[in-house]
Amino acid sequence: MCDFNFIQKLIKAHAEHESENECCGLIALNTFQELQVIPCENTHFDKENFFEISPKSYLEKSRNLQVCSIYHSHIISSSTPSKYDKISSENWCLPFYIYGLQDKSFYLHFPKNYKIPELEARTYIPDIQNCFRFVVDYYLLKGYIKYFDLNFALTKNGQAYSKDTVEVIKKFLKVNKFKKIHNKDELQEHDLILFEIDGLFSHFGVFCENDEVWHHEGNFLSRRSHINEEFSDRVHSVYRLI
């Protein structure tokens, strides 16, 4: 069973351990595609308000790794990225995963210049490369939606998304003008499918040709699956771009 809040737990532990300064570190995959959360030293002269990872430290820590994100904490503010954070994220060309000690919140910001990984056989990373980010990247690569700033730090209670996360997903659907399709049997290519467990939606996929859904489940590489009776029974709702 995949721990969907694994990254958040480690970032929170690091932030609480260095509660007087902003903590920072790397989220990466090793050569075996195993997830690594690697603390780094904050070398900024104003550690209470900013963070900095020295080039030397970055090169040493990231050796033989695929860096997927940089994380840090906010001591006296919420996790919402500052203007400085957004500029730094663009400079790094990497998502910033932020934890706010004051309100115990998380924010995952993707920069505009983020290089979207290949959709085929993608390694699962909670929040950064999960089922929701997979469908977002699918529509971005197809050119059906444009870049938008959204908090991609999604949390789950068991297999169901939290209330705050549901609101983020609703915002995504509204901003990008997805329309709910009431007849689930009339699927079209590129339709967004929300799957359910115990009546609550908990997974995303995109309908493709040949009655397949392209999706990314925890503990698996992204893949295409044939929509059989089991998949059909799990369909919670269907949305179409208008």
C-alpha positions in Angstrom: 0.0 0.0 0.0 1.4 3.4 -1.0 1.6 6.0 1.7 0.3 9.0 -0.3 1.4 11.5 2.4 5.0 10.0 2.7 6.8 13.1 1.3 4.7 15.5 3.5 5.6 13.5 6.7 9.4 13.7 6.0 9.3 17.4 5.1 7.3 18.2 8.2 9.7 16.3 10.4 12.7 18.2 9.0 10.9 21.5 9.4 10.0 20.9 13.0 13.6 19.7 13.7 14.9 23.0 12.4 12.1 25.2 13.5 14.2 28.3 14.0 15.4 28.4 10.4 13.9 27.5 7.0 14.8 24.0 6.3 15.4 22.8 2.7 16.2 19.7 0.7 15.8 17.7 -2.4 13.1 15.2 -3.5 14.7 12.8 -6.0 14.7 9.3 -7.6 17.8 7.1 -7.5 19.0 4.9 -10.3 16.5 2.2 -9.2 13.6 4.8 -9.4 13.3 4.7 -5.6 12.1 7.9 -3.9 14.7 9.9 -1.8 14.0 12.9 0.4 17.4 14.5 1.1 17.9 17.3 3.7 20.3 20.1 2.7 22.0 22.9 4.6 20.4 26.3 4.3 23.3 28.6 3.5 21.3 31.9 3.2 22.4 34.7 5.5 18.8 35.3 6.5 17.7 31.8 7.3 14.5 32.8 9.1 13.0 34.2 5.9 14.8 32.6 3.0 16.7 29.5 2.0 19.6 28.8 -0.3 21.3 25.5 -1.3 24.9 26.1 -2.4 25.8 24.8 -5.9 28.5 22.6 -4.3 26.0 21.0 -1.9 23.5 20.6 -4.7 26.0 18.8 -6.9 27.1 16.5 -4.1 23.6 15.7 -2.9 22.2 15.1 -6.3 25.0 12.9 -7.7 23.4 9.9 -9.6 19.9 11.2 -8.7 17.1 12.6 -10.8 16.0 15.6 -8.8 12.2 16.1 -9.1 11.5 18.9 -6.6 13.1 21.2 -4.0 11.4 21.5 -0.6 11.7 24.1 2.1 9.7 25.5 5.1 8.2 28.8 6.0 8.6 29.8 9.7 6.4 32.9 10.1 4.0 32.5 7.2 1.7 30.0 5.5 3.0 27.6 2.9 1.7 29.8 0.1 4.8 30.5 -2.2 6.2 34.1 -2.0 7.2 36.1 -5.1 10.8 35.1 -4.2 9.8 31.4 -4.1 8.2 31.6 -7.5 11.2 33.3 -9.1 13.5 30.8 -7.5 11.3 27.9 -8.7 11.6 29.3 -12.3 15.3 29.6 -11.9 15.7 26.1 -10.7 13.1 24.8 -13.3 11.8 22.6 -10.6 8.6 22.4 -8.5 8.9 23.9 -4.9 7.3 21.8 -2.1 6.6 24.2 0.8 5.6 23.5 4.4 4.2 26.3 6.7 5.0 25.8 10.3 2.5 28.3 11.5 -0.6 26.7 10.0 0.9 23.3 9.3 -0.1 23.5 5.6 1.6 22.3 2.4 1.9 23.9 -1.0 3.3 22.4 -4.1 4.1 25.0 -6.8 5.0 24.1 -10.4 6.9 26.7 -12.4 5.9 27.8 -15.8 9.1 26.4 -17.3 8.6 23.0 -15.7 9.7 20.3 -18.2 6.9 17.7 -18.2 8.2 14.1 -17.9 7.2 11.6 -20.5 3.7 10.2 -19.8 4.6 6.6 -20.7 6.0 4.4 -17.8 6.3 7.3 -15.4 7.4 6.5 -11.8 4.9 7.3 -9.2 5.9 10.1 -6.7 3.2 11.4 -4.3 1.8 14.7 -5.5 4.7 15.4 -7.9 3.9 12.5 -10.3 0.6 11.1 -9.2 -2.7 10.4 -10.9 -3.9 14.0 -10.7 -0.7 15.5 -12.0 -0.7 12.9 -14.7 -4.0 14.1 -16.2 -2.9 17.7 -15.8 0.3 17.0 -17.7 -1.7 15.0 -20.4 -3.9 18.0 -21.1 -1.0 20.5 -21.0 1.1 18.4 -23.5 -2.0 18.1 -25.8 -2.4 21.9 -25.6 -5.9 21.6 -24.3 -5.2 23.7 -21.2 -2.7 26.4 -20.3 -0.4 26.8 -17.4 -2.1 27.8 -14.2 -0.9 28.2 -10.6 -2.6 25.6 -8.3 -1.6 23.9 -5.0 -0.8 20.4 -6.1 0.0 19.2 -2.5 -3.0 16.8 -2.3 -3.8 15.0 0.9 -5.8 11.8 1.4 -7.7 10.4 4.4 -7.3 6.7 3.7 -8.2 6.3 0.0 -10.4 9.4 -0.1 -9.2 13.0 -0.8 -9.4 15.5 2.0 -12.0 18.4 1.9 -9.3 20.9 1.0 -8.1 18.7 -1.8 -11.6 18.3 -3.2 -11.8 22.1 -3.4 -8.5 22.3 -5.3 -9.8 19.7 -7.8 -13.1 21.6 -8.3 -11.1 24.7 -9.0 -9.1 22.9 -11.6 -12.3 21.7 -13.3 -13.9 25.1 -13.2 -10.8 27.1 -14.4 -10.3 24.8 -17.4 -14.0 24.6 -18.3 -14.6 20.9 -17.9 -18.3 20.0 -18.2 -19.7 17.0 -16.3 -21.1 14.3 -18.7 -24.1 12.6 -17.2 -24.1 9.5 -19.5 -21.1 7.6 -18.5 -21.6 5.1 -21.3 -20.9 7.7 -24.0 -17.2 8.2 -23.4 -15.1 10.2 -25.9 -11.3 10.3 -26.4 -9.7 12.8 -24.0 -12.6 12.6 -21.4 -11.5 12.9 -17.8 -12.6 10.0 -15.7 -12.9 10.1 -11.9 -12.9 6.7 -10.2 -14.3 6.0 -6.8 -13.8 3.8 -3.8 -16.7 3.4 -1.4 -18.6 6.2 -3.2 -15.8 8.8 -3.0 -13.7 9.7 -5.9 -10.0 8.7 -5.4 -8.4 8.3 -8.8 -8.0 10.0 -12.2 -7.6 8.8 -15.7 -8.0 9.9 -19.3 -10.2 7.9 -21.8 -8.2 6.9 -24.9 -8.9 5.1 -28.1 -9.6 1.3 -28.0 -11.6 1.6 -24.8 -8.6 2.2 -22.7 -7.9 4.6 -19.8 -4.5 6.1 -19.3 -3.7 6.6 -15.7 -1.2 6.5 -12.9 -1.9 4.4 -9.8 0.3 4.4 -6.6 3.0 1.8 -6.6 2.8 1.4 -10.4 4.2 3.0 -13.5 1.8 5.0 -15.5 0.0 2.8 -18.0 -3.0 2.1 -20.2 -5.7 -0.2 -18.9 -8.6 -1.7 -20.8 -12.0 -0.5 -19.4 -13.4 -3.8 -18.2 -16.4 -4.4 -16.0 -14.4 -3.7 -12.9 -13.2 -0.3 -14.2 -16.7 0.6 -15.4 -18.2 -0.2 -11.9 -15.6 2.2 -10.3 -16.4 5.2 -12.5 -17.6 8.1 -10.3 -18.0 10.8 -12.9 -16.9 11.9 -16.3 -15.8 15.4 -17.4 -15.3 16.8 -20.9 -13.5 19.9 -22.1 -15.8 22.4 -23.7 
